Amino acid sequence: MLHKTIKIDPASINEDKVAREILGAFLKKNPDAILCTDLTYTDSIFSHSHNQQINYTFQSSKNVVFRRRKDQRAGLRYEIVDKCIGFGANGAIWHSMGNLKFVGDTLVFKTKERAIKQTERKRNNEEYTYSSGIRHLHIKPLSYSKFTKYNFMTMKFFHGLNLHQIIKDETTDNPLLTTDQRLQLTIDILEAVQKQIHDHGLLHLDIKAENIIVTDDKKVKIIDYFYSQKIGASNRMDFCGTLITMPQEQFHFDKIYPRTVKTDNYAVGKTLAELWHANPLVNKTKPVVGLSEQITFFRYAKKNTEYDYTNFFSNGLSSEHVEQLKNMLENLTRAIPDERWSIQQAVASLRSIQAERNIGIRHQLSSKTARI
């Protein structure tokens, strides 16, 4: 009996017949397999070319995670994970470069980028339940394996940058966005919160710059529904969210106000303040969960937010429009939920700025034409 040791690149099995035969045989015997690059696997197959049974040991050059298909369709898929693209308290986000599937008895690789969120099994079910109805995420059925304590949630991979990446290196002298681009992006973010979250009957409860993706084709996508809950559901009593963007009703100390869409409005107001470089007087970028820090932020959240406007982005804006923008931020982040602006009020204010700027530009152009 022969024994072989082989290193398998699962993304190259279309060209490597031996690797395809070995990996295909292994996955048929272990359909819910999860392959890790730091482990070795053993099995045996009958080789027709050698006309005998062969024992083999193989190691995968990339992690492989199985996933189920929608609508209970037959046949599994195996995502080829090549790198970690995010890591936080709620789990890791991995990049999948493509997937394996059986076509008849033959295992084949297909290039198809996706994102995979890995969390402990006991923590991920609610996120899957709520986010699976969000169309733009393209959530696949939740996968879990006897080989691991984790759940794996596969979703669409967005090419682009999160909002924090876009604005973190900006300065007043070197803005990455023009004034009009910033105004439109502000509107797009507000409308994304409405259409992608609230219109689905959900609260997000962790809106922040890192959870807002601006795709390469300038579309805004809200991600990470780990803390989400249904509108009207009773408040969770556990800590959830990111301190700098949390209103008072999101802290478990608060027993007065229920969490409503105005809870998300507060968070998006704090996030838009970051986009316009208005800094809250208490500013922590690193989430912390120590009790003393929570109490400190809770006390500030019980007051209307005050901003430091020293570095406020005002390029090309009239003083009236600057005040209008500041007024929008302050009204979105009021302490009392009923006093906060709705998404519609904020969008209407921004569209009025856009309209007045367009009228002003047209007036300037017509004046120049008249002089000519």
Rosetta blueprint (number, residue, H / E / L):
1 M L
2 L E
3 H E
4 K E
5 T E
6 I E
7 K E
8 I E
9 D L
10 P H
11 A H
12 S H
13 I L
14 N L
15 E L
16 D L
17 K H
18 V H
19 A H
20 R H
21 E H
22 I H
23 L H
24 G H
25 A H
26 F H
27 L H
28 K H
29 K H
30 N L
31 P L
32 D L
33 A L
34 I E
35 L E
36 C L
37 T L
38 D L
39 L L
40 T L
41 Y E
42 T E
43 D E
44 S E
45 I E
46 F E
47 S E
48 H L
49 S L
50 H L
51 N L
52 Q E
53 Q E
54 I E
55 N E
56 Y E
57 T E
58 F E
59 Q E
60 S E
61 S L
62 K L
63 N E
64 V E
65 V E
66 F E
67 R E
68 R L
69 R L
70 K H
71 D H
72 Q H
73 R L
74 A L
75 G L
76 L L
77 R E
78 Y E
79 E E
80 I E
81 V E
82 D E
83 K E
84 C E
85 I E
86 G E
87 F E
88 G E
89 A L
90 N L
91 G E
92 A E
93 I E
94 W E
95 H E
96 S E
97 M E
98 G E
99 N E
100 L E
101 K E
102 F E
103 V E
104 G L
105 D L
106 T E
107 L E
108 V E
109 F E
110 K E
111 T E
112 K E
113 E E
114 R E
115 A E
116 I E
117 K E
118 Q E
119 T E
120 E E
121 R H
122 K H
123 R H
124 N L
125 N H
126 E H
127 E H
128 Y H
129 T H
130 Y H
131 S H
132 S L
133 G L
134 I L
135 R H
136 H H
137 L H
138 H L
139 I L
140 K L
141 P L
142 L L
143 S E
144 Y E
145 S L
146 K L
147 F L
148 T L
149 K L
150 Y E
151 N E
152 F E
153 M E
154 T E
155 M E
156 K E
157 F L
158 F L
159 H L
160 G E
161 L E
162 N E
163 L H
164 H H
165 Q H
166 I H
167 I H
168 K L
169 D L
170 E L
171 T E
172 T L
173 D L
174 N E
175 P L
176 L L
177 L L
178 T L
179 T H
180 D H
181 Q H
182 R H
183 L H
184 Q H
185 L H
186 T H
187 I H
188 D H
189 I H
190 L H
191 E H
192 A H
193 V H
194 Q H
195 K H
196 Q H
197 I L
198 H H
199 D H
200 H H
201 G L
202 L E
203 L E
204 H L
205 L L
206 D L
207 I L
208 K L
209 A H
210 E H
211 N H
212 I E
213 I E
214 V E
215 T E
216 D L
217 D L
218 K L
219 K L
220 V E
221 K E
222 I E
223 I L
224 D L
225 Y L
226 F L
227 Y L
228 S L
229 Q E
230 K E
231 I L
232 G L
233 A L
234 S L
235 N L
236 R L
237 M L
238 D L
239 F L
240 C L
241 G L
242 T L
243 L H
244 I H
245 T H
246 M L
247 P L
248 Q H
249 E H
250 Q H
251 F L
252 H L
253 F L
254 D L
255 K L
256 I L
257 Y L
258 P L
259 R L
260 T L
261 V H
262 K H
263 T H
264 D H
265 N H
266 Y H
267 A H
268 V H
269 G H
270 K H
271 T H
272 L H
273 A H
274 E H
275 L H
276 W L
277 H L
278 A L
279 N E
280 P E
281 L L
282 V L
283 N L
284 K L
285 T L
286 K L
287 P L
288 V L
289 V L
290 G L
291 L H
292 S H
293 E H
294 Q H
295 I H
296 T H
297 F H
298 F H
299 R H
300 Y H
301 A H
302 K L
303 K L
304 N L
305 T L
306 E L
307 Y E
308 D E
309 Y L
310 T L
311 N L
312 F L
313 F L
314 S L
315 N L
316 G L
317 L L
318 S L
319 S H
320 E H
321 H H
322 V H
323 E H
324 Q H
325 L H
326 K H
327 N H
328 M H
329 L H
330 E H
331 N H
332 L H
333 T L
334 R L
335 A L
336 I L
337 P H
338 D H
339 E H
340 R L
341 W L
342 S L
343 I H
344 Q H
345 Q H
346 A H
347 V H
348 A H
349 S H
350 L H
351 R H
352 S H
353 I H
354 Q H
355 A H
356 E H
357 R H
358 N H
359 I H
360 G H
361 I H
362 R H
363 H H
364 Q H
365 L H
366 S H
367 S H
368 K H
369 T H
370 A H
371 R H
372 I L
